[in-house]
Amino acid sequence: MASRRNVQYSRLATEEDDDYSGTGNDRRFDYTPRSFDKVPWKSICLALFLLSLGSLLLFLSYFIFTAHMGGEMSQAYGLLALGILTFLPGFYETRIAYYAWRGAQGFRFASIPDY
């Protein structure tokens, strides 16, 4: 059985928030429309890179499968798996960025994670 440590605890303060004014407005949750309209350029560039790399890998695997290009089937399956893994997230983020740019309802740049 584990031994108990001798820990001294102290009581918490009875007042929860000394800085809270009690008006019901918390500045942490204020709506700022500028934060929703900020364009995450790094994320969009990453999405376009993943989309183009995934497309390239999928085309290479297609060419190996159809014997238009030399290679073994194991290479084609590897390129196919890598192509799918890079194409799907790139397509998803690029689609969100495109629809947010067009102003479609339900799509905002805030849906894209910013790095």
matplotlib code that plots the C-alpha trace (Angstrom):
import matplotlib.pyplot as plt

x = [0.0, 1.3, 2.1, 0.3, 2.4, 2.1, 0.5, -0.9, -3.9, -5.3, -8.9, -9.9, -11.1, -14.8, -15.0, -14.5, -13.6, -12.2, -11.8, -15.2, -17.5, -20.7, -22.3, -22.4, -19.8, -16.7, -14.0, -12.8, -15.9, -16.5, -17.4, -14.8, -15.7, -12.1, -10.9, -13.3, -12.2, -8.5, -7.1, -4.8, -2.3, 0.2, -2.6, -3.9, -0.4, 0.0, -3.3, -2.4, 0.9, -0.7, -3.3, -0.7, 1.6, -1.3, -2.4, 1.1, 1.4, -2.0, -1.1, 2.2, 0.5, -2.1, 0.7, 2.5, -0.8, -1.5, 2.1, 2.6, 5.6, 8.0, 7.7, 6.5, 3.0, 4.2, 5.5, 2.1, 0.3, 2.7, 2.3, -1.5, -1.6, 0.6, -1.3, -4.6, -3.1, -1.9, -4.7, -7.7, -6.6, -5.3, -8.6, -10.7, -8.8, -8.7, -12.4, -13.1, -10.8, -12.5, -16.0, -15.0, -13.4, -16.6, -18.7, -20.8, -23.0, -21.6, -18.0, -15.5, -11.8, -12.1, -12.8, -9.3, -6.7, -4.0, -0.4]
y = [0.0, 3.4, 5.8, 9.1, 12.2, 15.0, 17.7, 20.9, 22.3, 25.8, 27.0, 28.7, 32.2, 32.6, 35.2, 33.6, 36.6, 39.8, 41.4, 40.5, 43.6, 41.6, 43.2, 40.0, 41.0, 38.9, 40.3, 36.9, 36.0, 39.3, 39.0, 40.4, 40.2, 40.9, 37.6, 35.7, 37.5, 37.0, 34.9, 32.1, 32.4, 29.7, 27.2, 27.9, 27.6, 24.3, 23.0, 23.9, 22.2, 19.0, 19.1, 19.4, 16.8, 14.4, 14.9, 14.2, 11.1, 9.8, 10.5, 8.6, 5.6, 5.6, 5.6, 2.7, 0.7, 1.2, 0.4, 3.7, 4.1, 1.5, 0.3, -2.5, -2.8, -2.4, 1.1, 1.9, 0.9, 3.0, 6.0, 5.5, 5.4, 8.5, 10.3, 9.7, 10.7, 14.0, 14.7, 14.5, 17.0, 19.4, 19.2, 19.7, 22.8, 24.2, 23.7, 25.5, 28.4, 28.7, 28.8, 31.2, 33.5, 33.3, 34.1, 31.0, 30.6, 28.5, 28.8, 31.2, 31.5, 30.8, 27.2, 26.7, 26.2, 29.0, 28.0]
z = [0.0, -0.9, 2.0, 2.3, 2.0, 4.4, 2.3, 3.8, 2.0, 2.3, 1.8, -1.4, -1.5, -1.2, -3.9, -7.3, -9.4, -8.0, -11.5, -12.7, -12.8, -12.5, -15.6, -17.5, -20.1, -20.2, -22.5, -23.4, -25.2, -27.0, -30.7, -33.0, -36.7, -37.7, -36.2, -38.5, -41.6, -41.1, -44.0, -42.9, -45.7, -44.4, -44.1, -47.5, -49.0, -47.1, -48.4, -52.0, -51.7, -50.3, -53.1, -55.8, -54.2, -53.8, -57.4, -58.6, -56.6, -57.7, -61.4, -60.9, -59.4, -62.2, -64.8, -63.0, -62.8, -66.5, -67.5, -69.2, -66.8, -65.5, -62.0, -59.8, -58.4, -54.9, -55.9, -57.4, -54.2, -52.1, -54.3, -54.3, -50.4, -50.1, -52.8, -51.0, -47.7, -49.1, -51.5, -49.1, -46.5, -49.2, -51.1, -47.9, -46.8, -50.3, -50.7, -47.4, -48.4, -51.9, -50.5, -47.8, -50.4, -52.5, -49.5, -49.4, -46.4, -43.6, -44.8, -43.0, -42.9, -39.2, -40.0, -41.3, -38.5, -38.5, -38.1]

ax = plt.figure().add_subplot(projection="3d")
ax.plot(x, y, z, "-o")
ax.set_aspect("equal")
plt.show()
